[in-house]
Amino acid sequence: ASYKSEAEYCILIYSEKKDNYLMNVGYIGEQLDLYLVSKNIGTLWFGFGRTKDKKYNGLDFVIMIAICKVEDESLFRKDMSEAKRKPIKDIWKGETLDVAEIARFAPSACNTQPWFVENVDNVLTVYRYRNPRSRGIVQIFTARYYNRIDIGIFLCVLEVCFAEKGIKFTRELFLDLGDKKTEYSKVCSYKLI
């Protein structure tokens, strides 16, 4: 891997290229990310990291997570408000259920935060914002790629928030085709029970 920082190792994530595979990688990768941090292992989604092995056992390289054991716990951010995030009104419509306040801190490529949630009659619909030009500094193709991973990360964090609040739900995933006619792609809905 070509990561020149204090990372001790990089976890390389590979996947089959199937429908919503990038969202799935984000979701599973964020589960791993949260677990590692709980063990004092610092993590960094390293989207621009590259590996010589573009394929592994027939799977395609997707992204890497750089990791390092953190001996000094003070190095972990204690105050989430230090992170630059969009205001809730820009990413959420309707009742926040006291989860938007935390879920909005999910990591995203170049801090684009490509998610939008709409809560109507206890059904939360999650959308991926499709216009990366106004949401970040990366090129459009690159943004579309990483924003699909970001949505998976966001769904994982959102569901962790649901669990923390004791919110039960059924989930329906939608194929993120990125329809060019709309500003948003519908990716998931949660029916609250």
C-alpha positions in Angstrom: 0.0 0.0 0.0 1.1 3.5 -0.7 0.1 5.2 2.6 2.9 7.4 4.0 1.7 8.3 7.5 1.8 6.8 10.9 -0.4 3.9 10.0 1.0 0.6 11.0 -1.2 -1.4 8.6 -3.8 -1.0 6.0 -6.9 -3.2 5.7 -7.7 -3.8 2.0 -11.3 -4.3 1.1 -12.2 -6.3 -2.0 -15.6 -7.1 -3.4 -17.6 -8.6 -6.2 -18.9 -5.8 -8.5 -22.6 -6.4 -7.9 -25.6 -4.1 -7.4 -25.0 -1.7 -4.4 -21.6 -3.3 -3.7 -20.1 0.1 -2.8 -22.8 0.8 -0.3 -22.3 -2.7 1.1 -18.5 -2.1 1.5 -19.2 1.1 3.3 -21.7 -0.6 5.7 -19.4 -3.5 6.5 -16.3 -1.3 6.6 -17.9 1.0 9.1 -18.8 -1.9 11.4 -15.1 -2.8 11.3 -14.1 0.8 11.8 -16.3 1.2 14.9 -15.1 -2.0 16.4 -11.4 -1.2 15.9 -11.8 2.3 17.5 -13.5 0.6 20.5 -10.2 -1.3 20.9 -8.0 1.9 20.7 -7.0 1.3 17.1 -7.1 4.5 15.1 -8.7 4.2 11.7 -8.7 6.3 8.5 -10.8 5.5 5.5 -8.1 5.9 2.9 -9.9 6.3 -0.4 -7.0 7.4 -2.4 -4.7 4.7 -1.2 -3.7 2.2 -3.9 -2.5 -1.4 -3.9 -0.5 -3.4 -6.4 -3.1 -6.2 -6.1 -6.1 -4.9 -8.0 -7.7 -8.4 -7.7 -7.7 -10.9 -4.9 -9.4 -14.3 -5.2 -11.5 -13.0 -8.1 -12.6 -9.9 -6.1 -11.9 -6.3 -7.1 -10.1 -3.9 -4.8 -12.5 -1.2 -3.6 -10.9 0.8 -0.7 -8.5 0.6 2.2 -8.7 1.6 5.9 -5.4 2.6 7.4 -5.0 1.6 11.1 -2.6 2.2 14.0 -2.6 1.2 17.6 -3.2 4.3 19.7 -1.4 4.2 23.1 -2.4 7.8 24.0 -6.2 7.9 24.1 -6.2 11.7 24.3 -5.3 11.5 20.5 -8.9 10.4 19.8 -11.3 13.3 19.2 -13.4 13.8 22.4 -15.5 16.7 21.1 -17.5 15.7 18.0 -18.5 19.4 17.5 -14.9 19.9 16.3 -15.7 18.0 13.1 -17.1 20.1 10.3 -20.6 18.8 9.4 -23.6 20.2 7.7 -26.4 21.5 9.9 -29.2 19.1 10.5 -31.6 21.2 8.5 -29.5 20.6 5.4 -29.5 16.8 5.7 -32.8 15.9 7.5 -36.4 16.7 7.0 -39.0 15.9 9.7 -38.6 14.5 13.2 -35.0 13.7 14.0 -35.8 11.1 16.6 -32.7 12.3 18.5 -30.5 10.2 16.0 -29.7 12.8 13.4 -27.7 14.8 15.9 -25.2 11.9 16.0 -25.6 10.2 12.7 -24.7 13.3 10.8 -21.1 12.8 12.1 -20.6 9.7 9.9 -17.4 10.0 8.0 -17.5 10.7 4.3 -15.0 11.2 1.4 -13.7 14.8 1.4 -16.5 15.5 3.9 -19.1 15.6 1.2 -21.8 14.1 3.4 -24.0 13.0 0.5 -27.0 11.9 2.5 -30.4 13.3 3.0 -33.1 11.8 5.2 -36.8 12.5 5.1 -39.0 11.3 8.0 -42.7 11.1 6.9 -45.2 9.2 9.0 -42.6 7.1 10.8 -40.9 6.1 7.5 -37.4 7.4 7.1 -36.2 7.5 3.5 -32.5 7.9 2.9 -31.3 9.5 -0.3 -27.8 10.0 -1.8 -27.3 13.5 -3.1 -26.2 13.1 -6.7 -24.5 16.5 -7.5 -21.0 16.2 -6.2 -19.9 19.4 -7.8 -21.6 21.5 -5.2 -20.7 19.1 -2.3 -17.0 18.6 -2.5 -13.6 19.1 -4.2 -13.1 15.7 -5.8 -13.8 15.0 -9.5 -17.4 14.0 -10.4 -16.6 10.3 -11.2 -14.5 9.9 -8.0 -17.2 11.6 -5.9 -19.9 9.3 -7.3 -17.8 6.3 -6.4 -16.9 7.3 -2.9 -20.3 8.8 -2.2 -21.8 5.4 -2.7 -19.4 4.0 0.0 -20.3 7.0 2.2 -24.0 6.1 2.1 -23.2 2.6 3.4 -21.2 4.2 6.2 -24.0 6.5 7.0 -26.6 3.7 7.1 -24.4 1.7 9.5 -24.0 4.8 11.8 -27.7 5.5 11.6 -28.6 2.0 12.6 -26.1 2.1 15.5 -28.0 5.3 16.6 -31.3 3.4 16.3 -30.0 0.6 18.5 -28.7 3.1 21.1 -32.2 4.7 21.2 -34.1 1.3 21.2 -35.7 2.2 17.9 -37.0 -0.9 16.0 -37.4 -0.9 12.3 -37.7 -2.9 9.1 -35.3 -1.9 6.3 -35.8 -1.9 2.5 -32.8 -1.2 0.3 -33.1 0.2 -3.2 -30.8 -0.1 -6.2 -28.9 3.1 -6.4 -28.9 3.7 -10.1 -28.1 7.4 -9.9 -30.9 8.4 -12.2 -29.6 11.5 -14.0 -33.1 13.1 -14.0 -33.2 13.6 -10.2 -31.1 15.4 -7.7 -31.2 12.5 -5.2 -31.1 8.7 -5.5 -33.3 6.8 -3.1 -31.2 4.2 -1.4 -33.1 3.0 1.7 -36.2 3.3 3.7 -36.7 2.4 7.4 -40.2 1.7 8.6 -40.2 2.3 12.3 -42.0 -0.3 14.4 
